[in-house]
Amino acid sequence: MDRNHLSLDPTKIDPGSRDATILLNGSGIISYINQHGCNNFGYKAKELIGKTLSYILPDLVINENREGKIIHQYGRHRDGHTFSLFIKISSFKLHNELFFLMNLYTVKDRSRLNEQQSYQLNELVDLKFALDASSIVAITDQRGIINYVNDQFCKISKYSRDELLGKDHKIINSGHHSKEFFKELWTTISSGHVWKGELKNKAKDGTYYWVDTTIVPFLNEDGIPYQHLAIRHEVTQRKNAEEELKKMMTKIIDIQEDERKRLSRELHDGIGQNLYSHLITINRLKEEINHPLLDQLQDEATEIIEELRDISWELRPSVLDDLGLIPAIRSYLVRYTEYYQISVHFDCFLNYRLNSNKEITIYRIIQEALTNIRKYAHTEDATVTIREMDEEIRVVIEDKGKGFNIDNISRGVGLFSMKERAKAAGGSIRIHSTEGKGTTVVLEIPLGV
């Protein structure tokens, strides 16, 4: 017997059926399709008989385990568009050969299924409609091959449906995200968990767009993902606004630092030097005249010079520009311990200078964190660690003091300043605190930014 064709009277398979009906042999070759099926897919029967089922149902896997179940699939019309189908499969053997009989129901046909199934399919169709109307939707198989995209996906990516089906998402990869980023994504969904995050993609015309993405794995009876549903919402405008805000904050911080540097130099080299000249004059006068007012002037001039040096140091220590981050921090910690009687243990695993923006960012955040320790921690010890990791600099400022409930703490200027400085340098800050156990501030700045 020819395995591609079945010598049966089609009216016995499909007597007066109003359903779309397809008969397959065990190899998945179409042996018969009725007129309703031809109408659904836009072909004549002779164009489909002898073809594999994947010709019109590219993602349907036929086996006896799916017999009797209602399966949702997307059919491919002759003109290229896809449409939703619900399929019921039965199997039988003829002369020891296995055949499958499929009844296909379009959305319009679903009322002819039993009432419970019809209600469930109504819900599915309504949910699909809501998703397609509000979101960018794609469905991939377990390997990431795209087998469905909605119109919004095509619109934002500027690819046609035919250009996307059968491809994976590398077609819209912008190159923005690292291999580790996608490795973590695949590890998450391959283990059956939902992944959420933001992705920067590249459209066909070379433009970039951002999408807030949720990827939901669909699991088989063994808990193994067999396909993935990706639901996206475009957030390009928000991301662009965030980027502009970041640039603006960077400019503000740069202007602030330049002004601090100018004032620091002016106080130290200008006013400070003038006061030092006056102090020398006072000392000369004291050698010739013994008067208590000269002693008072000498003490006051010395005190003002010291205060100016302190202010100048707080504004911008010259050692930071001249010698770099590590000497500046060591010098700052000596003064900090002397003034506030808080011992700071400093560990540094960095043997070279960073660029100016990174050094200033790290210095200011350490300075702000130690100021908070001085004000609020009620402790006599703290630790500062700077370590070079594989692709980032990690700074940890830690104390074992009072601690606080981070959910109840007000977002003061200091915390805002630290976070904005970190963000402007392409980094991030995490703060962990437990009441009675202390606080840890972790700054991470990428080496490549």
N, C-alpha and C positions, 0 to 999 in steps of 0.2 A: 504493500500500500504506500502511496505517495504520502510522506509525512507532512508535506506542506498543504495538502488539500484533503478534505474529508468527503467521501461519497455518501452524504446524507441528504435527505430532503430538507432544505432549510425551513420549510413550513412546520416540520416536526420539531425542529429546535426552537423555532420562534413563531409559533402559530398565531398570527394576528396581533403580535406584540406591539404595544405603543412605546415600549422601552427601546433604548439603544442596546443592541446585543452584539457581542463579539465572541467567536469561538476560536480558541488557540489550541495548537498541538503542544506536546510536552516540551518542545524546543522554543516555545514562545513565538511561533510563526502564526500569523493570522490565516485561519482557514475559511472563515466566513464572517461577514459583517452585514447587518441589515441596513435598510434605507435610513432608519432613524440615526443609526451610528454614522453613516456616511454624511448625513445632514449636519450632525454635530461637528464633524472634523473637516467638512468641506471637500471631501474626496468622493470619487466614484468607487464602487466596490472593487472593480478590477484593478484600481490603482493601489489598493491596500492588501488584497489577498496575495499571500506569499511574502509580505514584508514582516519584519519583526515588530513586536508590540511597541518597542521603544521608539518606533517611527512616529507614533502619535501619543504615546504615554511614556515619555523618556525616563521617568523616575519610579515607575511601578515595578516592584519585584513580585513575581507570581510564584507561589508555592502552596502546598496543601494546608500549611498551618494557618493561612489567611482565609480559608474557606468559611463562608457563612458570616464573615465580619463585614461591617460597612467601613470602607476605606476611602479617605479623602485624598484626592490627587488633582494635579493640574494637567489637563490635556493640551496638546499643541495643535492648533488649527492650521490649515494649509497656508493661510496668509501670515502665519508667524505669531499671532497673539495666543496667549494662554488663557484657559478658562477653567473654572472650578467644576469638579465632577465628584460624585459619590458612587463608589463601585461595590457591587456585591458579587462574590466569586463562588462558583461551585465547580466540582471536578467529577469526572467519571472516566471509566476505561472502556475502550472498544478494541477488541482483538488484542488485548494486553497492552494497548497503547494508552497513555494518559492524555486526557484533554481537559481544558478549562473552559467553562462557560461564564461569561461576564455580562452582568446587567449594569448599564451605566445610567446614572440619573443626574441630570443637570439641576441647577437651583430651581428651575421652574417645575421639574418633575418630582421634587422631593416630597410633595404632599401625597404621592402614591406609595410611599413607604409606610410602615406601620406608624401609629400615632406617636408612640414614644420616640422612635427614631426620628420622625419628622420634627418633633419638638427640639430634640438635641441638634439636629441639622440646622433648624431655624436659628438656634443660638449661635452655632458655629458661623453661619453665613452673616448674621448680624455683627458678630465680633470681628469677622474679617472686613466687613464694610467699614466698621468704626476705625479699625487699624489703618486701612488703606486711605481713609479720608483724613486721618490726623497724623500719620507717621510715615516714615521711610522704612519700607519692609523688604526683607530678603530672607529666603529660606535656602539653606545649603545642606548637602548631605554630610555624613560624618567626616569626610575628607576635606570639607570646605568648598566643594564645587557648587556653584550657584544653580539652583533649579527653579527658583521663582524670584521675581522682583516685581514690585508694584510700580505704578506710573510715577509716583513721587521719587522713587529711586532713580528711574531713568531721567527724570527732569533735572534732579540736582547733579547727577553724575555726567549728564549730557551724552550718555551712551544709549543706544537703542537696546531693546530687550534681547534681540538676537545677538548683539555684541557681548551681552553679559551672561546669558545662559550658557552653561557648560564651562565657564571660566571660574577662577577663584578670585578672592578679593585683592589679590596683588594687582589687578587691573586698575584699582583706584588707590594704590599705595602711594602716599606722598613722600615717603622716605624720612618723614619727621620723627617717627618712633623707632626706638632701638630694637634689635633682635630680642633682647631680654624682655622688653615690653610685650611683644607678641608671644614669646615663649610662656610667659605668665598667663596671658589670655588663654592660650590653647590648653595649658595645664589645668586651668580652672574649668573650662567647659568640657574637656575630655573626661574629667572626673565626675561630671554630672552636676556641677554647680553653675549657678547663674553668674555671669560676668557683667559688671557695670563700669563704664568709664567714658572718657572723651577721646575721640579719634580725629586726627587731621587727615583728610583724604584729598585726592587730586582728581579733578574732573577731566573729561576728554580734551577740553580746550586748554588745559594747563593751569586753570585757576584752582585755588585751594578752598576747601570748605571744612568746617568743623561740625561733628555730630556727637550729641550725647547719646550713648549707645547702651542698650541692654541686650545681651545674647542669652537666650534660653535654650538649653539642650533638651531634646525630646528623647526619652529613654525607652528601650525595649523591655521585654519581660525579664531580661537578665540585668537590668540596670545600666546597660551600655548605650551611649548616645547613638542614634541612627540618623538624626538630622538636627539642625540648629535654626532657631528663629531669631533673627536680628531685628530689633525695633529701634529706630533712630529718630532723633529730632534735631533739626539744624540749629546750631548755636554760634554760627559764624560771627554775627554781629556782636554778641556778648564777648566772644574771645578776642575780637578785634578791639573792642572797647577796653578789655582788660590789658591788652598789649599796649594800647595808647596810654592807659593809666600807668602802666609799669614804666614806659618811657618818660612820662611826665614826672613820676616820682623819682626816677633816676636823675633827671635834670635838676629837680628841687634839691635832692641830696647832694649832687655835685656842686650846685650853687652855694648850699649851706656850708659844705666843707671848704670851698674856696674862701668864703667869707670868714669862717673860723680860722683858716690858715692866715689870712690877711690880718685879722685882729690880733691873733696870737703873735705874729711877727712884730706888729706895731707896738703891742704892749711890751714885748720882750726887748726888741731892738730900739724902739723909739722912746716911749715913756720910761721904760725900765732903765735904759742907759742914761737918760737925763737925770733920773733920781740917783743913780749910782754916782754920777758926776757931782751932784749936790752933796752926797754923803762924803765924797773925798774932800770937798771944800770944807764941810763941817769938821772933819777929822783934822784938817790943817789948822782951822781956827782954834780947835781945842788944844793944839800944841802951843799956841801963843796966848790963849785966854782961857782961864779956868772959870767957867760959869755954868750953873745948873741948867739953864735954858739950852745950852749947847748939848748937854747930855740928853736932855729930853728930845731935841731935834734929831740927834743921832739915833736914838731908839725908835722914834716914829718913822724916820726914813728907812731904817733897816726893816721894820715891820711891813711898811708899804711895799718895799721891793719884794719881800717874800710873798706877800699876798698877790702881787702882780704876776710873779712866777707861777704861783699855784693856778691863777686864773688862766694864764697863758697855756699852762700844761693841760688843763681841762679842755680848753678850746681846741688845741691841736699841738701835741708834743712834737717838737722839732726832730727828735730822734726817730719818730715814725717815718718821716720823709727822708732823713739822712741815712739811717742805718737799717730801717725795715721793721716788720711786724714783731718779730721775736724780742729784739732788744727793747722795743717800746713797751711791750707787755711786761717784761721783767722789771723794767724801770717803774712802770705804773704799779705793779704789785708791791714793790718795796715801799713806795709812798703810801699805798693803800693800807698795808699792814701797820706802818708806822703811825698813820693818822687815826685809824679806826680799831686798832688792836684786834684785827681779824687775820689769822694766819691762812694764807692761800698756798696750797701745794700745786706747783705748776709742772706738768709733764708735756713735753713737746717732741713729736716725732716728725719734724719737718725741717729739712736741711737747706732750703733754698728760699729765695724771695718769691712772692706771688706778685701779680700785677697790682697796681695802686688801688684800684677799686675793691678788690678782694681783701687786701690788707686793711683798708679803712673800715670795710664792713665788719670784718672779724674783730678788729680792735673796738669799734663802737658797741658791738653787741656784748662783748665781754665786759666792757665798761658799764653798760646799762644793767646787765645781769648782776654784777657785783654791787652796783648801787642799790638794787632791790634787796640783795642779801643784807647789806648794811642797814637798810631801813626796816625790813620786815622779818628777816629770818630768825633773829635773836640767837645767833650762833657765834662761836669763836673760830670756826674752821670752815674752809671751802676748798674746792678742787677745780682747777682748770686744766683741760686736756685738749691738745691739738694733735690730730693724727691724719696722715695722708692715707686714704683708702685707695681702692683700685681706680675709681674715676671721680673721686670727690675729696674734699677736705671736710673732716668732721671735727666740730668743736663741741666739747661737753663742759658745762659749768654746773657744778653740783654742790649742794650743801645738805647737812643733816639737821637743819633747824626746824622751825615751827611748822612749815608747810601750810597748805591751804587747800580748800575745795575748789578745784579749777572751774567747776560749773557755777559757783556763786561769786567768783571774783569779778570785779568790774574791770572792763577793758580800758586801762589807763593809757596815758600818752607813751609811757615807757615801753609797754608791751606792743602797742601799735607801731612805734618807731622801730623796734627790733624786727617785727614781721615785715614791715615795708622795706627796710634795708635788705633783709634776706631775699625778699622777692625781687627787688631791683637788681640784685647780683645773680639772679637765676637760681637761688637756693630756697631753702625752707627751714622753718623752725618748729620744733615740737617741744611742748612743755609738759612735764609729768610732775605731779605734786601730790603728796599724801599728808593729811594733817598729822602732826606729831612726828613725821618721819623725814621731812625735807622736800627739796625741789631739785629737779634736773632740767636744764635747758640744753637742747641738742640742736646745733646749727649744722646744716649740710649744704655745701656749695660745690657745684660741679667744677671739675678742673677745666673743662673745655669751654666754659661760658666766659 
